[in-house]
Amino acid sequence: MLNLATNHNDPDRTLGWNERVGYASAAFGWNMINGIIGTFLTVYFTNVAFLDAAIISTLIAVSKIFDGVSDLIVGRMVDKTQSKLGKARPWLLRMCIPFAVATILLFFVPQNFPNMLKYVYVFLMYNLVNTVCLTAIQVPYYSMISLMTRNSYERGFLGNIQQIFQTLGNVFVNAVFTAMLTKFSSSSETYLTQQGFTVTITILCAIMVVVCLITVFTTKERVGGEEGAAEKAGAGEKVSAMTAVKALLSNKYWVMMFFAMLCIFFVIIFYSIGGVYYAIYILGDMAEISWMNNAISIAQFAIMFATPFFMKKFGKRPIYTAGMLCLTLGFLGFGFVDNSKTLMIACNVLKGIGLGMSGGMAMGMVADAILYGELKTGINAVGMGNAGTSAAQKLGLGLGQAIFGWVLSGAGFDASLDAQGLAQPDTVITAIKFMYNYIPMIMCAVIFLMMLLFFNLERDLKKLKEEKGMTA
C-alpha cells in the first residue's frame, strides 16, 4: 500500500517533516468538525431547531456516560489491532467517512418530527457522532504519537505540531463558518437556517475526510508490542483491560494529566459556546465571534512555532505551567475590560498564548506519562492510556456543554424573545459573562498550581530510563 512516511523503521530516530506534517493533517480535520460541534451545535439546537436548552443539555450529559465507556472500548481495540497499517491508522481509514455522514445528520433535525421524536433523534445522532465515530478517530489518532516514535523530543514535537493544525482548524472555522452560513442561507434576513447549516457542514466534512486520508498515507507505526518500551522493560506480554486500567490509575502523572485534560476542555467549551452567546447578546452580533475567537486562535497558532525551541531548552512541564498562568490572567483580565475592544483582544491573545504553550506540550506529556507507567509496572497500555485522556477531553467538553445549557436555562434564557424583538433577562447576561470569564479562570488556576507543585514527570522519567538503559 502507498506510504509516504519517513524512510526508516527505527523508533528512536528523528522523523522527517513530511511525516510530522502528515500526522498533524488529520488534527486539522477532526478538530475543525469538533470545534463546530462545540461552538455552534447549541446555537443550532436553540435558534434553528427551536429545542429547549435544558433538555438538550441533559441529553448531552447522559451521553457522556456512554462516551466515556466507548473510549475504553476503542482503546482496548487499538491495543489488540494487528494489520499492515498498524494498530491506529486503520481506524482513521475506516471511520472518517462515517464521522462525516453522522455529523451532517446531527445538524439536520427533521422539522416535521414531534418534539419528543426530535429529542430522541438528537440523542441518537449525538451519540453516533461522539460516542462512536469521533472516539474511533480520536483515540487511535492520539495513540499514534506513542506508536510512531519512542524518541521523547519527537513525541513532544508531534504533540506540538498536531496542536498547531488543530488551531488552524479553529482559525479556519472562525473565519469562514458564519460567512458560509450567510451565503448558503435560505433567508435574506438571517443566516441561522437549516439550509445554511446543511450545505456548510457538508462542505467542511468533505475537507475533513481528505485530510484524514493524508494522515493515513504519510505516517508509519514503528513502535509495536514486540519492539516497544514495555519489551525493553521485560514485559512484552499482553495484559487484560482491568490490569491496564489499574496500572494507569496507579500512575500519578497519568492521573494528573487526565485531570488537567478534563479541566482544560471544560474551559474550552465554556469559552467556545460562551463566546457565541456573548457575541449575540452582549456585543449584539454573532459575527463578532470571529475576532473574539481568532484573537485566541491566531495567538495560539503563532506561539506554537516557538514552543518546540522552548521545550528543548526548558522541558515540557515549565512550558505547560507557564501556559496555564497566561490562561488564568487572560480570563481574569477579560472580565474587567469588556468596555474596550482593544483590551478584550489583548486578553484573548494572552489566552491564546497560554493555550498554545500548554496545548503544544499536552500530548507529548501524556505519551511520556504512559511510558513512565510502562517502565514502572512493565504493563503496555498505550491504547487504554490514550483512551483515558481522550475520555477526559470529551467528558470535559460534554459536561461543559451540559452545564452551560443548564445554567443558561436556569437564568431564564428564551430564544423566542429574539423573534419578538425582546431582550433576554439581565440574569442571562450575568450568567453568560460569568461562564465566559470566571469559571474558566478558576479552573486554569487550579491546573497551574497542580503543575507547579506536584508534577515532576521529566525528572522521574529520566531516572527510570537511565535505570533501564534507554537513551531516547
C-alpha positions as CSV (number, residue, x, y, z in Angstrom):
1,M,0.0,0.0,0.0
2,L,1.1,3.6,-0.8
3,N,3.1,5.1,2.1
4,L,4.9,8.4,2.1
5,A,6.3,8.3,5.6
6,T,9.9,8.8,6.7
7,N,12.0,6.1,5.1
8,H,13.3,4.2,8.2
9,N,11.8,1.9,10.9
10,D,13.9,2.9,13.9
11,P,11.6,4.2,16.7
12,D,14.4,6.2,18.3
13,R,15.5,8.2,15.2
14,T,14.0,11.6,14.2
15,L,11.1,11.9,11.8
16,G,11.0,13.8,8.5
17,W,8.9,16.9,8.1
18,N,6.7,15.0,5.6
19,E,5.6,12.6,8.3
20,R,5.3,15.3,11.0
21,V,3.0,17.4,8.8
22,G,1.2,14.3,7.5
23,Y,0.4,13.2,11.1
24,A,-0.8,16.7,12.0
25,S,-3.1,16.9,9.0
26,A,-5.9,14.8,10.5
27,A,-6.0,17.1,13.5
28,F,-7.0,20.0,11.3
29,G,-9.9,18.0,10.0
30,W,-11.4,16.3,13.0
31,N,-10.8,19.3,15.3
32,M,-12.5,21.6,12.7
33,I,-15.6,19.4,13.0
34,N,-15.2,19.1,16.7
35,G,-15.0,22.8,17.0
36,I,-18.1,23.3,15.0
37,I,-20.0,20.9,17.3
38,G,-18.6,22.6,20.4
39,T,-19.2,26.2,19.3
40,F,-22.3,26.1,17.1
41,L,-24.3,23.0,18.0
42,T,-26.1,24.5,21.0
43,V,-27.0,27.6,18.9
44,Y,-28.3,25.4,16.1
45,F,-30.4,23.4,18.6
46,T,-31.9,26.5,20.3
47,N,-32.2,29.0,17.4
48,V,-32.7,26.8,14.3
49,A,-34.3,23.6,15.6
50,F,-36.0,25.5,18.5
51,L,-35.3,22.9,21.1
52,D,-35.1,23.5,24.8
53,A,-31.6,24.3,26.1
54,A,-32.1,22.4,29.4
55,I,-33.4,19.2,27.8
56,I,-30.6,19.3,25.2
57,S,-28.0,19.8,28.0
58,T,-29.4,16.8,29.9
59,L,-29.3,14.6,26.8
60,I,-25.6,15.6,26.3
61,A,-24.8,14.9,29.9
62,V,-26.3,11.4,29.8
63,S,-24.5,10.8,26.5
64,K,-21.1,11.3,28.2
65,I,-21.7,8.2,30.3
66,F,-21.7,6.1,27.0
67,D,-18.9,8.3,25.6
68,G,-16.5,7.5,28.5
69,V,-17.2,3.8,28.2
70,S,-16.6,3.9,24.4
71,D,-13.2,5.5,24.9
72,L,-12.1,2.5,26.9
73,I,-13.5,0.0,24.4
74,V,-11.8,1.7,21.5
75,G,-8.5,2.0,23.5
76,R,-8.7,-1.8,24.0
77,M,-9.4,-2.3,20.4
78,V,-6.4,-0.3,19.4
79,D,-4.2,-2.3,21.7
80,K,-5.5,-5.6,20.1
81,T,-5.5,-4.4,16.5
82,Q,-3.0,-6.1,14.1
83,S,-2.9,-5.0,10.5
84,K,-0.5,-4.0,7.7
85,L,-1.3,-0.4,8.6
86,G,-0.5,-0.9,12.3
87,K,-2.7,-0.5,15.3
88,A,-4.1,3.0,15.0
89,R,-4.1,4.1,11.3
90,P,-6.7,1.5,10.2
91,W,-9.3,3.2,12.4
92,L,-8.7,6.6,10.8
93,L,-9.2,5.0,7.4
94,R,-12.4,3.1,8.5
95,M,-14.1,5.9,10.4
96,C,-13.5,9.2,8.6
97,I,-16.4,8.8,6.2
98,P,-18.9,7.6,8.8
99,F,-17.9,10.5,11.0
100,A,-18.7,12.9,8.1
101,V,-22.1,11.4,7.4
102,A,-23.1,11.3,11.1
103,T,-22.1,14.9,11.6
104,I,-24.2,16.1,8.7
105,L,-27.2,14.2,10.1
106,L,-26.6,15.7,13.6
107,F,-27.2,19.2,12.1
108,F,-30.3,18.0,10.3
109,V,-33.0,17.7,12.9
110,P,-36.3,16.9,11.0
111,Q,-38.6,19.9,11.3
112,N,-41.8,17.8,10.9
113,F,-41.0,15.5,13.8
114,P,-42.9,15.9,17.0
115,N,-40.8,17.4,19.8
116,M,-40.3,14.1,21.6
117,L,-39.1,12.4,18.5
118,K,-36.7,15.3,17.8
119,Y,-35.1,14.8,21.2
120,V,-34.8,11.1,20.5
121,Y,-33.2,11.9,17.2
122,V,-30.7,14.3,18.8
123,F,-29.8,11.8,21.5
124,L,-29.1,9.0,18.9
125,M,-27.2,11.2,16.4
126,Y,-25.2,12.9,19.1
127,N,-24.0,9.5,20.4
128,L,-23.3,8.3,16.9
129,V,-21.1,11.3,16.2
130,N,-19.3,11.4,19.6
131,T,-19.6,8.1,21.3
132,V,-18.9,6.0,18.2
133,C,-17.3,7.9,15.3
134,L,-15.2,10.6,16.9
135,T,-14.0,8.2,19.6
136,A,-12.9,5.7,16.9
137,I,-10.8,8.5,15.3
138,Q,-9.6,10.5,18.3
139,V,-8.3,7.6,20.5
140,P,-6.3,5.9,17.6
141,Y,-5.0,9.3,16.5
142,Y,-3.6,10.2,19.9
143,S,-2.2,6.7,20.2
144,M,-0.2,7.3,17.1
145,I,2.3,9.6,18.9
146,S,3.4,6.6,21.0
147,L,3.3,4.2,18.1
148,M,5.2,6.3,15.6
149,T,8.3,7.1,17.7
150,R,9.9,6.3,21.1
151,N,12.0,9.5,20.8
152,S,11.0,11.9,23.6
153,Y,11.7,15.0,21.7
154,E,9.8,13.7,18.6
155,R,6.8,12.9,20.8
156,G,6.8,16.4,22.1
157,F,7.2,17.8,18.6
158,L,4.4,15.7,17.2
159,G,2.2,16.8,20.1
160,N,3.0,20.4,19.3
161,I,2.5,20.3,15.6
162,Q,-0.8,18.5,15.9
163,Q,-1.9,21.3,18.2
164,I,-0.8,23.8,15.5
165,F,-3.0,22.0,13.0
166,Q,-5.9,21.8,15.5
167,T,-5.6,25.5,15.9
168,L,-5.6,26.0,12.2
169,G,-8.8,24.1,12.1
170,N,-10.3,26.5,14.6
171,V,-9.0,29.6,12.8
172,F,-10.4,28.3,9.5
173,V,-13.9,27.7,11.1
174,N,-13.9,31.0,12.8
175,A,-13.0,32.8,9.6
176,V,-15.5,31.0,7.2
177,F,-18.3,29.4,9.2
178,T,-20.6,32.5,9.7
179,A,-19.8,33.7,6.1
180,M,-20.8,30.3,4.7
181,L,-24.0,30.2,6.7
182,T,-24.9,33.6,5.3
183,K,-24.0,32.6,1.7
184,F,-26.0,29.3,1.8
185,S,-28.9,30.6,4.0
186,S,-32.4,30.2,2.6
187,S,-33.4,33.6,4.1
188,S,-32.2,37.1,3.4
189,E,-33.0,38.1,7.0
190,T,-31.0,35.5,9.0
191,Y,-28.1,33.1,8.5
192,L,-29.4,30.7,11.1
193,T,-31.3,28.5,8.7
194,Q,-31.4,24.7,8.1
195,Q,-30.2,25.1,4.6
196,G,-27.2,27.2,5.6
197,F,-26.1,24.6,8.2
198,T,-26.7,21.6,5.9
199,V,-24.6,22.9,3.0
200,T,-21.9,24.4,5.2
201,I,-21.4,21.2,7.3
202,T,-21.4,19.0,4.2
203,I,-18.5,21.0,2.6
204,L,-16.4,21.1,5.8
205,C,-17.0,17.4,6.4
206,A,-15.7,16.6,2.9
207,I,-12.5,18.5,3.8
208,M,-12.2,16.5,7.0
209,V,-12.2,13.2,5.1
210,V,-9.5,14.3,2.7
211,V,-7.0,15.4,5.5
212,C,-7.6,12.2,7.5
213,L,-6.6,10.2,4.4
214,I,-3.5,12.3,4.1
215,T,-2.5,11.2,7.6
216,V,-3.1,7.5,6.9
217,F,-0.8,7.5,3.9
218,T,2.0,9.7,5.2
219,T,2.7,8.1,8.5
220,K,4.2,4.8,9.8
221,E,3.9,3.0,13.2
222,R,7.3,1.9,14.3
223,V,6.7,1.0,18.0
224,G,4.9,-2.3,18.1
225,G,4.1,-4.5,21.0
226,E,7.1,-6.7,20.1
227,E,9.6,-3.8,20.0
228,G,8.2,-1.1,22.3
229,A,9.3,0.3,25.6
230,A,7.4,-2.3,27.6
231,E,9.5,-5.1,26.0
232,K,12.7,-3.2,26.8
233,A,11.5,-3.3,30.4
234,G,11.0,-7.0,30.0
235,A,7.2,-7.1,29.8
236,G,6.0,-7.5,26.2
237,E,3.2,-9.9,27.1
238,K,-0.5,-9.0,26.7
239,V,-2.4,-7.8,29.7
240,S,-6.1,-7.7,30.5
241,A,-8.1,-4.5,30.2
242,M,-8.6,-4.3,34.0
243,T,-4.9,-4.8,34.6
244,A,-4.1,-1.9,32.2
245,V,-6.7,0.3,33.9
246,K,-5.3,-0.4,37.4
247,A,-1.8,0.3,36.1
248,L,-2.9,3.7,34.7
249,L,-4.7,4.6,38.0
250,S,-1.6,3.9,39.9
251,N,0.4,6.2,37.6
252,K,0.2,9.6,39.4
253,Y,1.4,11.5,36.4
254,W,-1.2,10.0,34.1
255,V,-3.9,10.7,36.6
256,M,-2.8,14.3,36.8
257,M,-2.8,14.6,33.0
258,F,-6.3,13.1,33.0
259,F,-7.5,15.7,35.4
260,A,-5.8,18.6,33.5
261,M,-7.3,17.4,30.2
262,L,-10.8,17.3,31.7
263,C,-10.5,20.8,33.2
264,I,-8.9,22.5,30.1
265,F,-11.5,21.0,27.8
266,F,-14.3,22.1,30.2
267,V,-12.7,25.6,29.9
268,I,-12.5,25.4,26.1
269,I,-16.2,24.5,25.7
270,F,-17.2,27.2,28.1
271,Y,-15.4,30.0,26.2
272,S,-16.4,28.5,22.8
273,I,-20.2,28.3,23.5
274,G,-20.0,31.3,25.8
275,G,-18.3,33.4,23.1
276,V,-21.2,32.8,20.7
277,Y,-23.8,33.9,23.2
278,Y,-21.5,36.7,24.4
279,A,-21.3,38.0,20.8
280,I,-25.1,37.7,20.2
281,Y,-26.4,39.1,23.5
282,I,-23.7,41.4,24.8
283,L,-21.9,42.6,21.7
284,G,-25.1,42.5,19.6
285,D,-24.0,40.4,16.6
286,M,-22.9,36.8,16.3
287,A,-20.3,37.9,13.6
288,E,-18.3,39.4,16.5
289,I,-17.3,35.8,17.4
290,S,-14.8,35.9,14.6
291,W,-12.4,38.4,16.1
292,M,-13.1,37.1,19.6
293,N,-12.1,33.5,18.8
294,N,-9.4,34.4,16.2
295,A,-7.6,36.6,18.7
296,I,-7.2,33.4,20.7
297,S,-6.6,31.0,17.8
298,I,-4.1,33.2,15.9
299,A,-2.0,33.8,19.0
300,Q,-2.2,30.1,19.8
301,F,-1.0,29.3,16.3
302,A,1.8,31.8,16.4
303,I,3.3,30.8,19.8
304,M,3.4,27.1,18.9
305,F,6.1,27.7,16.3
306,A,8.3,28.8,19.2
307,T,7.3,26.2,21.8
308,P,9.5,23.4,20.4
309,F,12.5,25.6,21.0
310,F,11.3,26.4,24.5
311,M,10.7,22.7,25.1
312,K,14.2,21.8,24.1
313,K,15.7,24.4,26.4
314,F,13.3,24.2,29.4
315,G,11.4,20.9,29.1
316,K,7.6,20.3,28.7
317,R,6.4,20.9,32.2
318,P,7.6,24.5,32.6
319,I,6.1,25.5,29.3
320,Y,2.8,23.8,30.1
321,T,2.7,25.5,33.6
322,A,3.5,29.0,32.1
323,G,0.7,28.4,29.6
324,M,-1.8,27.8,32.5
325,L,-0.7,31.1,34.1
326,C,-1.3,33.0,30.9
327,L,-4.7,31.5,30.6
328,T,-5.6,32.4,34.2
329,L,-4.6,36.0,33.7
330,G,-6.3,36.3,30.3
331,F,-9.7,35.1,31.7
332,L,-9.3,37.3,34.7
333,G,-8.4,40.4,32.7
334,F,-11.3,40.0,30.1
335,G,-13.8,40.3,32.9
336,F,-12.6,43.8,33.8
337,V,-12.1,45.2,30.3
338,D,-15.3,44.3,28.4
339,N,-15.9,48.0,27.6
340,S,-12.7,48.2,25.4
341,K,-12.5,46.1,22.3
342,T,-8.7,46.6,22.1
343,L,-8.2,45.3,25.7
344,M,-10.6,42.4,25.1
345,I,-8.5,41.4,22.1
346,A,-5.3,41.7,24.2
347,C,-6.7,39.4,26.9
348,N,-7.8,36.9,24.3
349,V,-4.4,37.0,22.8
350,L,-3.0,36.2,26.2
351,K,-5.4,33.2,26.4
352,G,-4.2,32.1,23.0
353,I,-0.6,32.2,24.1
354,G,-1.5,30.1,27.1
355,L,-3.4,27.6,25.1
356,G,-0.5,27.3,22.6
357,M,2.1,26.7,25.3
358,S,0.1,24.2,27.3
359,G,-1.7,22.5,24.3
360,G,1.6,22.1,22.4
361,M,3.1,20.1,25.3
362,A,0.0,18.2,26.4
363,M,0.0,15.1,24.2
364,G,3.8,14.7,24.5
365,M,3.4,14.8,28.2
366,V,0.6,12.1,28.0
367,A,2.9,9.9,25.9
368,D,5.7,10.4,28.5
369,A,3.3,9.6,31.3
370,I,2.3,6.4,29.6
371,L,5.9,5.4,29.0
372,Y,6.7,6.2,32.7
373,G,3.9,3.8,33.7
374,E,5.2,1.1,31.4
375,L,8.7,1.4,32.8
376,K,7.4,1.4,36.4
377,T,5.0,-1.6,36.0
378,G,6.0,-3.4,32.9
379,I,2.5,-3.0,31.5
380,N,2.0,-1.7,28.0
381,A,-1.2,0.4,28.0
382,V,-0.8,2.8,25.0
383,G,-4.3,2.4,23.7
384,M,-6.0,2.5,27.1
385,G,-3.8,5.4,28.3
386,N,-4.7,7.5,25.3
387,A,-8.4,6.3,25.5
388,G,-8.4,7.7,29.1
389,T,-7.1,11.1,28.1
390,S,-9.5,11.2,25.2
391,A,-12.3,10.4,27.6
392,A,-11.2,13.2,29.8
393,Q,-11.3,15.6,26.9
394,K,-14.8,14.5,25.8
395,L,-16.0,14.4,29.4
396,G,-14.8,18.0,29.9
397,L,-16.4,19.1,26.6
398,G,-19.7,17.2,27.4
399,L,-20.0,18.4,31.0
400,G,-19.1,21.9,30.0
401,Q,-21.7,21.9,27.2
402,A,-24.4,20.4,29.5
403,I,-23.7,22.7,32.5
404,F,-23.6,25.8,30.2
405,G,-27.1,24.8,28.9
406,W,-28.5,24.2,32.4
407,V,-27.2,27.5,33.7
408,L,-28.5,29.4,30.7
409,S,-31.9,27.8,31.0
410,G,-31.9,28.4,34.8
411,A,-31.0,32.1,34.2
412,G,-34.2,32.4,32.1
413,F,-32.9,32.2,28.5
414,D,-35.8,32.1,26.0
415,A,-34.9,32.0,22.2
416,S,-38.5,33.1,21.3
417,L,-37.8,36.5,22.8
418,D,-35.4,37.2,19.9
419,A,-38.1,36.6,17.4
420,Q,-40.3,39.1,19.2
421,G,-37.6,41.7,19.3
422,L,-37.4,41.5,23.1
423,A,-34.2,41.5,25.2
424,Q,-33.1,38.5,27.3
425,P,-33.4,38.9,31.1
426,D,-30.5,40.6,33.0
427,T,-29.8,37.2,34.7
428,V,-29.0,35.7,31.3
429,I,-26.4,38.4,30.6
430,T,-24.8,37.9,34.0
431,A,-24.7,34.1,33.5
432,I,-23.0,34.5,30.1
433,K,-20.3,36.8,31.5
434,F,-19.7,34.6,34.5
435,M,-19.4,31.4,32.4
436,Y,-17.2,33.1,29.7
437,N,-14.8,34.6,32.2
438,Y,-14.7,33.5,35.8
439,I,-15.4,29.7,35.8
440,P,-12.5,29.2,33.2
441,M,-10.2,31.4,35.3
442,I,-10.7,29.3,38.4
443,M,-10.1,26.0,36.7
444,C,-6.9,27.2,34.9
445,A,-5.6,28.5,38.2
446,V,-6.1,25.0,39.8
447,I,-4.2,23.3,37.0
448,F,-1.4,25.9,37.2
449,L,-0.9,25.1,41.0
450,M,-1.0,21.4,40.4
451,M,1.7,21.5,37.8
452,L,3.8,23.9,39.7
453,L,3.7,22.0,43.0
454,F,3.3,18.3,42.2
455,F,4.3,17.4,38.6
456,N,7.9,16.1,38.2
457,L,7.4,13.7,35.3
458,E,10.5,14.6,33.2
459,R,12.8,14.2,36.2
460,D,11.4,10.9,37.2
461,L,11.2,9.5,33.7
462,K,14.8,10.4,33.1
463,K,15.8,8.4,36.1
464,L,13.8,5.4,35.0
465,K,15.2,5.5,31.5
466,E,18.7,5.5,32.9
467,E,17.9,2.5,35.1
468,K,16.6,0.6,32.1
469,G,19.4,1.6,29.8
470,M,17.3,3.6,27.4
471,T,18.9,6.5,25.5
472,A,15.9,8.4,24.0
